[in-house]
Amino acid sequence: MQKMYSKTSRLEHVKKNMVPKEETIKFLLDYSKALSVIDYNKLKFEALLN
């Protein structure tokens, strides 16, 4: 058990290994630019403007 907790934390390990691809970032940014949320009374409508 002691060896298990003396290593680097899991969060540091995850940060090193989980780097998104450039394509993924571009896709998410393009999607967020195209998404439009319309509030009407108490309703919300989502429209994808592509």
C-alpha angles and dihedrals in degrees: 000000000000093000091050093058097040094065122089114291120269091241092062089048092051093048092056096048102038105070111146121230118251089244091058093052091047091050093051093047093048091048093050091050091052096046116097123186116200121196115208116175103308095336129095122208123194119206126185107214102205 
